[in-house]
Amino acid sequence: MPEVDLPGVTIAYDVFGPPAGEPVVLICGLSQPAGAWQLGLVPALTAAGYRVVTFDTRGVAPSSAPPAPYTVDEMVDDTVGLLDHLGLDRVRLAGYSMGGWVAETLAFRHPERVTAAVFIGSCNVGTSWEKAVTTVERDLARLDPELPPLFQAVETLRYLPNHDLQDDETVDLWLSLIGSLDPWPNPGRLGQFEAALAWSTDVERTQRWPALSVPCLVLSFEHDVDSPPARARQAAEQIPGARFVEVAGASHLGVFTHAEAVADAVVAFYSGAPLAP
């Protein structure tokens, strides 16, 4: 993967699709490898004629992991630095989970750089669950113990709907796919959890929604415990002209488990086509 050296961090990135296509930048969620976008959005967007940029956020290999803590604003600066490196003046954005926070902040700070923005499983007032679990994850990263082999897999699986977790076949399938993943090392793990906790407990950032001036889509998932649809809808109502879509049957992992529905909504929004409710 090509890399760009930015102040204090090296960002690994990739570009897909036709060189003359209008650019779309996908921003990863917490701990998400950029390659996971290949499960849905990259193929759909390139098939629609877009040029797609993906990158691993600071703290996730092969990008570098500077000393913790990190902030969402630093990740915005990383994204803008990558845009400058690629010579992209204006882009469409889509961010998932923590990446949605980066996309939201970038759209607020640099509206002149953003044609349209999609916030996936991310746009809401922080919930009590989100604050509690992120505090535990941050504190565990601070202690930095040796983690058991299944830790990373269980961290991911807890985002499935409860009815999926009750089904052995579903759980066993996921474990066969991700059960051998190595635990995410520090300082990247601590750095990103510090950024996530600071965002979840920040009330002032929710007051910026009425000031967002670019076309926005808030995309939520029916069973998302981190970004519940009711709260995502409330946030969308405060963003001028924002669209709202809820993907039925999906949890916080809906960007992967319901990749087709997510891709259909994003491509339709970018093209100006009607959106499913």
WOTA-V920580 format. One record per residue. SS is DSSP state (h for helix, s for strand, l for the rest). Layout:
[[SS] [SS]]
//
This chain:
[[l] [s] [s] [s] [s] [s] [l] [l] [s] [s] [s] [s] [s] [s] [s] [s] [l] [l] [l] [l] [l] [l] [s] [s] [s] [s] [s] [l] [l] [l] [l] [l] [l] [h] [h] [h] [h] [h] [h] [l] [h] [h] [h] [h] [h] [h] [h] [l] [l] [l] [s] [s] [s] [s] [s] [l] [l] [l] [l] [l] [l] [l] [l] [l] [l] [l] [l] [l] [l] [l] [l] [h] [h] [h] [h] [h] [h] [h] [h] [h] [h] [h] [h] [h] [h] [h] [l] [l] [l] [l] [s] [s] [s] [s] [s] [s] [l] [h] [h] [h] [h] [h] [h] [h] [h] [h] [h] [h] [h] [l] [h] [h] [h] [s] [s] [s] [s] [s] [s] [s] [l] [l] [l] [l] [l] [l] [l] [h] [h] [h] [h] [h] [h] [h] [h] [h] [h] [h] [h] [h] [h] [h] [h] [l] [l] [l] [l] [l] [l] [l] [h] [h] [h] [h] [h] [h] [h] [l] [l] [l] [l] [h] [h] [h] [h] [l] [l] [h] [h] [h] [h] [h] [h] [h] [h] [h] [h] [h] [l] [l] [l] [l] [l] [l] [l] [l] [l] [h] [h] [h] [h] [h] [h] [h] [h] [h] [h] [h] [h] [h] [l] [l] [l] [h] [h] [h] [h] [h] [h] [h] [h] [l] [l] [l] [s] [s] [s] [s] [s] [s] [s] [l] [l] [l] [l] [l] [l] [l] [h] [h] [h] [h] [h] [h] [h] [h] [h] [h] [l] [l] [l] [l] [s] [s] [s] [s] [s] [l] [l] [l] [l] [l] [l] [h] [h] [h] [h] [l] [h] [h] [h] [h] [h] [h] [h] [h] [h] [h] [h] [h] [h] [l] [l] [l] [l] [l] [l]]
//
